């Protein structure tokens, strides 16, 4: 992994942490069920990109 990949992985980890916090909040307060599904989809995308970056 070069410096650029490490920076990208760190950024993705931060984004993933933020999305997981948002998801937890959205599950506690179910104002819009579509929000939970959208957050879960975003988390899946970030996890896939992170896995691709670490290869």
Backbone as XML, in Angstrom:
<?xml version="1.0"?>
<chain id="A" units="angstrom">
  <residue number="1" name="UNK">
    <atom name="N" x="0.835" y="-1.175" z="0.000"/>
    <atom name="CA" x="0.000" y="0.000" z="0.000"/>
    <atom name="C" x="0.885" y="1.246" z="0.000"/>
  </residue>
  <residue number="2" name="UNK">
    <atom name="N" x="0.648" y="2.111" z="-0.936"/>
    <atom name="CA" x="1.428" y="3.332" z="-0.944"/>
    <atom name="C" x="0.721" y="4.414" z="-0.112"/>
  </residue>
  <residue number="3" name="UNK">
    <atom name="N" x="1.326" y="5.571" z="-0.075"/>
    <atom name="CA" x="0.827" y="6.658" z="0.775"/>
    <atom name="C" x="-0.595" y="7.073" z="0.382"/>
  </residue>
  <residue number="4" name="UNK">
    <atom name="N" x="-0.866" y="7.108" z="-0.908"/>
    <atom name="CA" x="-2.189" y="7.511" z="-1.397"/>
    <atom name="C" x="-3.259" y="6.511" z="-0.945"/>
  </residue>
  <residue number="5" name="UNK">
    <atom name="N" x="-2.947" y="5.225" z="-1.035"/>
    <atom name="CA" x="-3.895" y="4.191" z="-0.619"/>
    <atom name="C" x="-4.154" y="4.238" z="0.886"/>
  </residue>
  <residue number="6" name="UNK">
    <atom name="N" x="-3.104" y="4.506" z="1.657"/>
    <atom name="CA" x="-3.271" y="4.611" z="3.114"/>
    <atom name="C" x="-4.169" y="5.783" z="3.475"/>
  </residue>
  <residue number="7" name="UNK">
    <atom name="N" x="-3.985" y="6.898" z="2.797"/>
    <atom name="CA" x="-4.808" y="8.081" z="3.042"/>
    <atom name="C" x="-6.259" y="7.788" z="2.664"/>
  </residue>
  <residue number="8" name="UNK">
    <atom name="N" x="-6.463" y="7.124" z="1.544"/>
    <atom name="CA" x="-7.814" y="6.776" z="1.084"/>
    <atom name="C" x="-8.487" y="5.829" z="2.088"/>
  </residue>
  <residue number="9" name="UNK">
    <atom name="N" x="-7.736" y="4.858" z="2.590"/>
    <atom name="CA" x="-8.277" y="3.905" z="3.563"/>
    <atom name="C" x="-8.661" y="4.626" z="4.853"/>
  </residue>
  <residue number="10" name="UNK">
    <atom name="N" x="-7.839" y="5.565" z="5.295"/>
    <atom name="CA" x="-8.141" y="6.318" z="6.511"/>
    <atom name="C" x="-9.402" y="7.152" z="6.325"/>
  </residue>
  <residue number="11" name="UNK">
    <atom name="N" x="-9.533" y="7.774" z="5.164"/>
    <atom name="CA" x="-10.716" y="8.576" z="4.869"/>
    <atom name="C" x="-11.969" y="7.699" z="4.833"/>
  </residue>
  <residue number="12" name="UNK">
    <atom name="N" x="-11.854" y="6.538" z="4.210"/>
    <atom name="CA" x="-12.995" y="5.620" z="4.132"/>
    <atom name="C" x="-13.384" y="5.113" z="5.519"/>
  </residue>
  <residue number="13" name="UNK">
    <atom name="N" x="-12.400" y="4.837" z="6.372"/>
    <atom name="CA" x="-12.705" y="4.391" z="7.731"/>
    <atom name="C" x="-13.442" y="5.471" z="8.518"/>
  </residue>
  <residue number="14" name="UNK">
    <atom name="N" x="-13.030" y="6.722" z="8.347"/>
    <atom name="CA" x="-13.716" y="7.815" z="9.027"/>
    <atom name="C" x="-15.154" y="7.945" z="8.530"/>
  </residue>
  <residue number="15" name="UNK">
    <atom name="N" x="-15.326" y="7.848" z="7.219"/>
    <atom name="CA" x="-16.666" y="7.941" z="6.629"/>
    <atom name="C" x="-17.545" y="6.787" z="7.110"/>
  </residue>
  <residue number="16" name="UNK">
    <atom name="N" x="-16.955" y="5.600" z="7.187"/>
    <atom name="CA" x="-17.683" y="4.425" z="7.640"/>
    <atom name="C" x="-18.134" y="4.582" z="9.086"/>
  </residue>
  <residue number="17" name="UNK">
    <atom name="N" x="-17.263" y="5.110" z="9.926"/>
    <atom name="CA" x="-17.608" y="5.335" z="11.324"/>
    <atom name="C" x="-18.762" y="6.339" z="11.439"/>
  </residue>
  <residue number="18" name="UNK">
    <atom name="N" x="-18.712" y="7.396" z="10.666"/>
    <atom name="CA" x="-19.764" y="8.411" z="10.694"/>
    <atom name="C" x="-21.102" y="7.829" z="10.212"/>
  </residue>
  <residue number="19" name="UNK">
    <atom name="N" x="-21.045" y="7.046" z="9.142"/>
    <atom name="CA" x="-22.261" y="6.430" z="8.615"/>
    <atom name="C" x="-22.871" y="5.459" z="9.619"/>
  </residue>
  <residue number="20" name="UNK">
    <atom name="N" x="-22.041" y="4.708" z="10.319"/>
    <atom name="CA" x="-22.554" y="3.764" z="11.318"/>
    <atom name="C" x="-23.220" y="4.505" z="12.477"/>
  </residue>
  <residue number="21" name="UNK">
    <atom name="N" x="-22.671" y="5.662" z="12.861"/>
    <atom name="CA" x="-23.296" y="6.462" z="13.912"/>
    <atom name="C" x="-24.634" y="6.999" z="13.438"/>
  </residue>
  <residue number="22" name="UNK">
    <atom name="N" x="-24.689" y="7.458" z="12.197"/>
    <atom name="CA" x="-25.942" y="7.955" z="11.637"/>
    <atom name="C" x="-26.980" y="6.841" z="11.563"/>
  </residue>
  <residue number="23" name="UNK">
    <atom name="N" x="-26.542" y="5.642" z="11.187"/>
    <atom name="CA" x="-27.446" y="4.504" z="11.094"/>
    <atom name="C" x="-28.017" y="4.156" z="12.469"/>
  </residue>
  <residue number="24" name="UNK">
    <atom name="N" x="-27.180" y="4.164" z="13.481"/>
    <atom name="CA" x="-27.650" y="3.871" z="14.830"/>
    <atom name="C" x="-28.690" y="4.898" z="15.262"/>
  </residue>
  <residue number="25" name="UNK">
    <atom name="N" x="-28.444" y="6.152" z="14.969"/>
    <atom name="CA" x="-29.407" y="7.203" z="15.308"/>
    <atom name="C" x="-30.695" y="7.062" z="14.527"/>
  </residue>
  <residue number="26" name="UNK">
    <atom name="N" x="-30.587" y="6.717" z="13.268"/>
    <atom name="CA" x="-31.773" y="6.555" z="12.428"/>
    <atom name="C" x="-32.614" y="5.368" z="12.897"/>
  </residue>
  <residue number="27" name="UNK">
    <atom name="N" x="-31.960" y="4.317" z="13.385"/>
    <atom name="CA" x="-32.699" y="3.156" z="13.881"/>
    <atom name="C" x="-33.412" y="3.478" z="15.196"/>
  </residue>
  <residue number="28" name="UNK">
    <atom name="N" x="-32.786" y="4.318" z="16.023"/>
    <atom name="CA" x="-33.420" y="4.708" z="17.285"/>
    <atom name="C" x="-34.634" y="5.587" z="17.040"/>
  </residue>
  <residue number="29" name="UNK">
    <atom name="N" x="-34.550" y="6.435" z="16.038"/>
    <atom name="CA" x="-35.633" y="7.369" z="15.751"/>
    <atom name="C" x="-36.081" y="7.127" z="14.312"/>
  </residue>
  <residue number="30" name="UNK">
    <atom name="N" x="-37.041" y="6.249" z="14.152"/>
    <atom name="CA" x="-37.479" y="5.819" z="12.830"/>
    <atom name="C" x="-38.458" y="6.806" z="12.200"/>
  </residue>
  <residue number="31" name="UNK">
    <atom name="N" x="-37.990" y="8.008" z="11.880"/>
    <atom name="CA" x="-38.836" y="8.995" z="11.217"/>
    <atom name="C" x="-39.080" y="8.607" z="9.765"/>
  </residue>
  <residue number="32" name="UNK">
    <atom name="N" x="-38.032" y="8.159" z="9.117"/>
    <atom name="CA" x="-38.106" y="7.810" z="7.706"/>
    <atom name="C" x="-37.415" y="6.467" z="7.480"/>
  </residue>
  <residue number="33" name="UNK">
    <atom name="N" x="-38.182" y="5.408" z="7.267"/>
    <atom name="CA" x="-37.587" y="4.075" z="7.076"/>
    <atom name="C" x="-36.651" y="4.009" z="5.861"/>
  </residue>
  <residue number="34" name="UNK">
    <atom name="N" x="-36.881" y="4.865" z="4.874"/>
    <atom name="CA" x="-36.009" y="4.864" z="3.692"/>
    <atom name="C" x="-34.604" y="5.335" z="4.050"/>
  </residue>
  <residue number="35" name="UNK">
    <atom name="N" x="-34.495" y="6.158" z="5.078"/>
    <atom name="CA" x="-33.193" y="6.659" z="5.505"/>
    <atom name="C" x="-32.307" y="5.500" z="5.983"/>
  </residue>
  <residue number="36" name="UNK">
    <atom name="N" x="-32.892" y="4.569" z="6.729"/>
    <atom name="CA" x="-32.140" y="3.414" z="7.230"/>
    <atom name="C" x="-31.620" y="2.591" z="6.054"/>
  </residue>
  <residue number="37" name="UNK">
    <atom name="N" x="-32.469" y="2.343" z="5.085"/>
    <atom name="CA" x="-32.064" y="1.564" z="3.919"/>
    <atom name="C" x="-30.975" y="2.285" z="3.127"/>
  </residue>
  <residue number="38" name="UNK">
    <atom name="N" x="-31.098" y="3.593" z="2.988"/>
    <atom name="CA" x="-30.097" y="4.369" z="2.256"/>
    <atom name="C" x="-28.750" y="4.343" z="2.979"/>
  </residue>
  <residue number="39" name="UNK">
    <atom name="N" x="-28.774" y="4.474" z="4.290"/>
    <atom name="CA" x="-27.537" y="4.442" z="5.064"/>
    <atom name="C" x="-26.874" y="3.070" z="4.981"/>
  </residue>
  <residue number="40" name="UNK">
    <atom name="N" x="-27.685" y="2.006" z="5.044"/>
    <atom name="CA" x="-27.132" y="0.660" z="4.928"/>
    <atom name="C" x="-26.490" y="0.447" z="3.553"/>
  </residue>
  <residue number="41" name="UNK">
    <atom name="N" x="-27.097" y="1.004" z="2.517"/>
    <atom name="CA" x="-26.537" y="0.889" z="1.177"/>
    <atom name="C" x="-25.215" y="1.650" z="1.080"/>
  </residue>
  <residue number="42" name="UNK">
    <atom name="N" x="-25.163" y="2.831" z="1.666"/>
    <atom name="CA" x="-23.928" y="3.620" z="1.653"/>
    <atom name="C" x="-22.817" y="2.895" z="2.411"/>
  </residue>
  <residue number="43" name="UNK">
    <atom name="N" x="-23.173" y="2.292" z="3.536"/>
    <atom name="CA" x="-22.187" y="1.540" z="4.319"/>
    <atom name="C" x="-21.636" y="0.379" z="3.500"/>
  </residue>
  <residue number="44" name="UNK">
    <atom name="N" x="-22.507" y="-0.319" z="2.789"/>
    <atom name="CA" x="-22.065" y="-1.441" z="1.957"/>
    <atom name="C" x="-21.113" y="-0.953" z="0.861"/>
  </residue>
  <residue number="45" name="UNK">
    <atom name="N" x="-21.415" y="0.197" z="0.256"/>
    <atom name="CA" x="-20.548" y="0.748" z="-0.784"/>
    <atom name="C" x="-19.171" y="1.097" z="-0.233"/>
  </residue>
  <residue number="46" name="UNK">
    <atom name="N" x="-19.153" y="1.751" z="0.930"/>
    <atom name="CA" x="-17.884" y="2.161" z="1.530"/>
    <atom name="C" x="-17.069" y="0.934" z="1.930"/>
  </residue>
  <residue number="47" name="UNK">
    <atom name="N" x="-17.728" y="-0.081" z="2.495"/>
    <atom name="CA" x="-17.017" y="-1.296" z="2.876"/>
    <atom name="C" x="-16.415" y="-1.991" z="1.654"/>
  </residue>
  <residue number="48" name="UNK">
    <atom name="N" x="-17.154" y="-2.019" z="0.549"/>
    <atom name="CA" x="-16.649" y="-2.637" z="-0.675"/>
    <atom name="C" x="-15.452" y="-1.859" z="-1.213"/>
  </residue>
  <residue number="49" name="UNK">
    <atom name="N" x="-15.544" y="-0.541" z="-1.196"/>
    <atom name="CA" x="-14.438" y="0.286" z="-1.682"/>
    <atom name="C" x="-13.211" y="0.139" z="-0.779"/>
  </residue>
  <residue number="50" name="UNK">
    <atom name="N" x="-13.455" y="0.033" z="0.529"/>
    <atom name="CA" x="-12.362" y="-0.142" z="1.465"/>
    <atom name="C" x="-11.664" y="-1.486" z="1.245"/>
  </residue>
  <residue number="51" name="UNK">
    <atom name="N" x="-12.438" y="-2.523" z="1.009"/>
    <atom name="CA" x="-11.869" y="-3.839" z="0.737"/>
    <atom name="C" x="-11.051" y="-3.810" z="-0.553"/>
  </residue>
  <residue number="52" name="UNK">
    <atom name="N" x="-11.553" y="-3.093" z="-1.550"/>
    <atom name="CA" x="-10.842" y="-2.981" z="-2.826"/>
    <atom name="C" x="-9.535" y="-2.207" z="-2.653"/>
  </residue>
  <residue number="53" name="UNK">
    <atom name="N" x="-9.551" y="-1.214" z="-1.790"/>
    <atom name="CA" x="-8.357" y="-0.401" z="-1.539"/>
    <atom name="C" x="-7.286" y="-1.212" z="-0.822"/>
  </residue>
  <residue number="54" name="UNK">
    <atom name="N" x="-7.699" y="-2.098" z="0.080"/>
    <atom name="CA" x="-6.742" y="-2.873" z="0.876"/>
    <atom name="C" x="-6.130" y="-4.041" z="0.112"/>
  </residue>
  <residue number="55" name="UNK">
    <atom name="N" x="-6.658" y="-4.351" z="-1.060"/>
    <atom name="CA" x="-6.117" y="-5.476" z="-1.848"/>
    <atom name="C" x="-4.749" y="-5.168" z="-2.379"/>
  </residue>
</chain>
